[in-house]
Amino acid sequence: MSSWQRWSQRQQELDQGADAGLIRDNRRKFWWSGGLLGLALLLGYLVSKNPDWGLLRSIMKAIAIVLGIAGFVVWNLARQERWFLSSPDPEKPPSIFKE
């Protein structure tokens, strides 16, 4: 089978509900990554608007950085998992015996 046919077959399988639980979990990962990145941006905004908080400012800045990094890591993992779930199975190797 050509790669286009295998890809088309995989898309039909996904449309029929194959791996629905995995796809649902992957969408949750995208939502989590968006939430973490949004929270990091919110904390970064609060830190930038209140420069006189002292130690609390440093703590909030560190938390914002950690949340931002975690959001990007979760987003990247979800992106790679989505690619894996939507890609077709590899071609079977040629066989020397006729079936």
Backbone hydrogen bonds, N-H to C=O, Kabsch-Sander energy under -0.5 kcal/mol:
donor,donor_aa,acceptor,acceptor_aa,energy
6,R,2,S,-2.2
7,W,3,S,-2.4
8,S,4,W,-2.6
9,Q,5,Q,-2.5
10,R,6,R,-2.1
11,Q,7,W,-2.2
12,Q,8,S,-2.0
13,E,9,Q,-2.2
14,L,10,R,-2.3
15,D,11,Q,-2.2
16,Q,12,Q,-1.6
17,G,14,L,-1.1
18,A,13,E,-2.5
20,A,17,G,-1.3
23,I,19,D,-2.2
24,R,20,A,-2.3
25,D,21,G,-2.3
26,N,22,L,-2.0
27,R,23,I,-2.2
28,R,24,R,-1.8
29,K,25,D,-1.6
30,F,26,N,-1.7
31,W,27,R,-2.1
32,W,28,R,-2.8
33,S,29,K,-2.5
34,G,30,F,-2.3
35,G,31,W,-2.4
36,L,32,W,-2.8
37,L,33,S,-2.5
38,G,34,G,-2.5
39,L,35,G,-2.5
40,A,36,L,-2.1
41,L,37,L,-2.3
42,L,38,G,-2.4
43,L,39,L,-2.6
44,G,40,A,-2.4
45,Y,41,L,-2.3
46,L,42,L,-2.5
47,V,43,L,-2.4
48,S,44,G,-2.0
49,K,45,Y,-1.7
50,N,46,L,-1.0
53,W,50,N,-0.8
56,L,53,W,-1.2
58,S,54,G,-1.4
59,I,55,L,-2.2
60,M,56,L,-2.7
61,K,57,R,-2.3
62,A,58,S,-2.1
63,I,59,I,-2.5
64,A,60,M,-2.4
65,I,61,K,-2.1
66,V,62,A,-2.4
67,L,63,I,-2.8
68,G,64,A,-2.3
69,I,65,I,-2.5
70,A,66,V,-2.6
71,G,67,L,-2.5
72,F,68,G,-2.1
73,V,69,I,-2.3
74,V,70,A,-2.7
75,W,71,G,-2.4
76,N,72,F,-2.4
77,L,73,V,-2.4
78,A,74,V,-2.5
79,R,75,W,-2.4
80,Q,76,N,-2.4
81,E,77,L,-2.4
82,R,78,A,-2.4
83,W,79,R,-2.0
84,F,80,Q,-2.2
85,L,81,E,-2.7
86,S,82,R,-2.0
87,S,83,W,-1.1
